[in-house]
């Protein structure tokens, strides 16, 4: 990969471009490191009491914790069940996993995760201090990528799908497919249908959970950090 003095947005679209500042930014993040990803849904007709049409509602989080350089990841996660508003359980499980402030939390386009945490903090006063502290501590890998990396396969886009299709296409973090459903939102919504057979519901949940979609997403975040910290 070529080093580059110019901002990656100005790099030639025919070559991969990386700025050494990305390495310094990652090396400044101590261990343990937590790589976090949320999934959300918005229903046109609310299915959970107390929610609004098209409200952005978190239903899944996945996190890989890496204790030190070269250490294997420790996966954790939450996926909402088939009934009832899952937001409080989502928040409680996340605070149990990450509420000790024992290392940086890294996300991609972290404003999304921060906003969801602040919305949850506004719902439950007893959880608010921990959720707000967690939101304030999230570091954004998107900002590092936007300022310091470019790959021609990104085609001018720094979206999660574009970046990880370029960085690690073999992980499949930019794709989702289960029974013809193309997004995690579609799969989760289908899994909530009360007349869905149990085996079909479990198939959808398995596709969303750790060793499928959720784990591929956090693996892609780890791959990005490794690439920036130790460029080829």
Buried (B, 14 or more C-beta within 10 A) or exposed (E): EEEBEEEBEEBEEEEBBBBEEBBEBBEEBEBEBBBBBBBBBEBEEBEBEEBEEEBBBBBBBBBBBBEEEEEEBEBBBBBBEBEEBBBBEBBBBBBEBBBEEEBBBBBBBBEBBBBBBBBBBEBEEEBBEBBBBBBEBBBBBBBBBBBBBBBBEBEEEBEBEBBBBBBBEEBBBBEBEBEEBEBBBBBBBBBBEEEBEEEEBEBBBBBBBBEBBBBBBBBBBBBBBBBBBEBE
